[in-house]
Amino acid sequence: MRKTLLLLLCSFLAGHLLLIFSWHEFSIFRYIYSLGALFIGIYYFKTFESKGLRISFVLLTLVFWVLLTVVYVAVGKIPILNLEPPGLKVEP
């Protein structure tokens, strides 16, 4: 039970940080989100040495990244950060 919850939590956080990284404009904060996802991955890989759990982590992170992208594009922004998807602003 603990392994499953930690897998879901770490994958969700890493997917969310990768989403913010891919949406953020070019600034230093973009790389901070990337490093956050990297550190979560390093923590998870140090904690669990099973190949199955590591593969599950990577796949679930990608699934959460795609799923959150679809949800936030439908909403129009990431609510907490007030960050809009790239390409959404149309200049007149």
N, C-alpha and C positions, 0 to 999 in steps of 0.2 A: 504494500500500500504506500509506504514512504517513497519507494523508488518511483512509482507511477506519478505521485503528486509532485515530486521534485523534477521529474522529466517534463511534465506539463508546465510547471511554473518556469523552469529555466528556458524551455523552448518558446513559451509565450513571451517572456521578457526579451530574449534574443531576437525573435521575429519582430517584435515591436521596435526595438532599437535599430534593426536593419531597415525597417520601413521608414523611420524618421531619418536615418542616414540617407536613404535614397530620395527622399522628398526635400530635404533641407538644401537651401542655397549654399553656394561655396563659401564656407566660413570655418573657423576653428571648431565651432560646436558640432559640425558635421562629423569630424574625426573623433570627437569625444564620444559620440554615440556609437561609432564603429568600434572604438576601443572597449566600450562597455559590453558590446556583444561578444567581442573577442575574449574578454575576461570571464564572462559567463560561460563561454564554451570551454575555456581552460579549466575553470572550477569544476564544471561537470565532468570533463574528461579525467581530471585527477581523482574525483570522487568515485566514479564508476569505471571500472576497467573492462567491462564486458563489451564485446564487439556489437552485440545486438542492441544494447542500450545506447551506444555511441551512434550507431546508424539511425536508430529511432530518434535521437536528439536532432541530428542533422535534417532528417526528413520532416519531422514535426516543426522544426524552425522554418523550413521553407513553406510548409503548409500554412502555418500561422502568418507568415509574411504575405502570401498570396491572399489568404482569407481576409486579413486586416486591410490589405490594399483595396479589395473589392468593397468592404464595408465602409471604409473611410471615403472612398470616391463617391459612393452612394450618398453618404452624409454630406460630403462637400468639404470636410476639413477634419483634422484631428482636434477634438474638442478642447483638451487640456492645453495644448500648445497653440491653438488657433492657427495651425499650419495647413495651408491649402495645398492640394496636389499640384505638381508642376504641369504647366500647360492649361490650367483651368482659367487663368485670367486672359481675357480677350481684349486687346487694345483696339479702340475705335479708330 
